[in-house]
Structure formats: structure tokens, C-alpha cells
């Protein structure tokens, strides 16, 4: 008889309430490890997946277990696994075609996993992978931030912003961020040098000659980013439109490449007008880069920020709180409350 586990499942896109139900524990393939999940965390991509907003990029079979981040304990290793053994405490962001961390177990390729930072709880560790890797890939891999660079990080009090501010400061950048007045002192403590209260000021009216903008908002904020970036600068967006360059690199078929080229033509016009470069970022899981973040965390240079914790059975409340956009930092799901 197949062993069962509890998981948060949707049966169709647009289903407003994930259902906690029993499903089979995942099978472990070659190169996989099976992790008993202690904690996971909620990210905007989970809500977008639930709503069916990523169907052009990702196609999932239903029923679907949601969730991308995790921290837990290795309970089984597959054939060929070299870097982990049963009992290891690990964390990671699963590949996009194998999501399912709002569950008691997940099977994941070992290349997407790193050892959990020794100085973090499982709940704290679960708050790191997606926001940490996204920030690292934006600031280090794409922007290649250098000391003295001027960087705008949108929504500094959000999950991504709290990590991106810290990482940009570690790279020696002058960091500006947008947030509300009530969060100004807090984001300054994270390392922000200049704070724009978006209720009172439009960043595009007061900032000039920036080397890079890390956009997490999309819409008009993304278009306005090109007004403040100097020629040769970069605009990296999580919320903008994927373009043909991204579609080609992601291996999408030609007809989707063509559609994305049309959809993103506004941003390519802005590129031509300003001399800046537009990048759509769809983070790639990486155990190697997560290990780099682990080192910074264990040295006390990078700190995860958690707003609230919810149990797996209360996942709907966690989703509703995420949709409110009031979270300061990450929302964590405690799957096994006895370990946190």
C-alpha cells in the first residue's frame, strides 16, 4: 500500500481555497532526495500559479500541490546522489516543474538543495530560498553590482526587498528603496541609504542616473524605471512582461517567442530610447548559489525576515494575508510544528 501524506492541493486553476488532503508520498528518482518538510514559505508565484496566471510559461497537471520553498530533513536518497545523506538538514527552492512544498514530503533533485544554515531554525531557513536566489540572480548574475553603483530596489519591505537591500549593501551599492513612511526606519536598518515614501513621492520625479533598478511591481513603476536609469544601466523585473530573449533562453516554442516579442515591444522601445537594458527574471533554482547565501547567513551578514507563521491546515489564512500586501518580510508555513 502506498504511503500517504498531507498536502495543500488545488484541483483546477482559480480554486480559491487549497484543500488539505491525503496524497501519495512522492517517489524518489535517480539524483533525487526525499525531504521531510518542516517548514515552507508563501511567495507571490504561489498565488499566481493558483490563479492560472502562469499558464503561458508553466503547464501543470491537476490535482496540483502548491509551494516552492522548503526546509527539512533528508529521509531517503536516490541512486547517484553524491552530496546528501539521510539525516541532513537542508533547504531549497524546487524546480518549477516539480513544485509541491506545501506538503509533508517533497522529492527534489539534489542540485536544487543546500545544507540549511546552522544558525537558522527550519522556519527561518524556509524564508530564504526563493527571495534569496531571486535577489542574488538579479543583483549578482545580471546586474553585476559593484561598489558605488546606485540601485533602486522597489518595495523594500516585501519578501524580496528585505533580502535584496541587504545583498546590494554587501556588494557596496548605494541603495534606494520605496516603502511606506511607517516602514522607513525598518528598511534603513536593513541597509537602505535613501527611502522614497511612495505615498508622498514618485521615485521617477526625484531620482536620476541610476545604474540599475530591481522592479518587483510591474505596470507604471516598471515603465518609470527607464526614466531614472542612465545609458548602459539595467532594469531587471520580476513583474514585467517576458520578452523574446527570455522565451528563447527558456526554450519556449517559436510561436510563444513571437507572442512575447509583441507583448514586450513597449519595453524594447524604452531600451532604444534610453540606452538601458531590460531583463525579465524568472529565477532558476540553484543549490550552488544557495550555498553562497548560506555562507553569508552563517557569517551574520544576511538575515531572513519573517512577518508571520501559519500552520499547514491554516494555509488559506496565509494566502489571504499574502494577498493583502501588508507583509513585512516572509510568510512561513509550519508543516511540522514540533521541529520549529
PyMOL commands that set and color helices and strands:
alter all, ss='L'
color gray80, all
select helices_A, chain A and resi 44-51+96-98+110-112+122-126+129-142+159-170+181-190+203-206+219-228+244-249+254-263+265-274+287-298+312-323
alter helices_A, ss='H'
color red, helices_A
select strands_A, chain A and resi 4-10+19-24+32-42+64-65+69-77+89-93+105-109+113-115+150-153+174-179+194-197+210-215+229-237+277-280+306-311+330-334
alter strands_A, ss='S'
color yellow, strands_A
deselect
rebuild
show_as cartoon
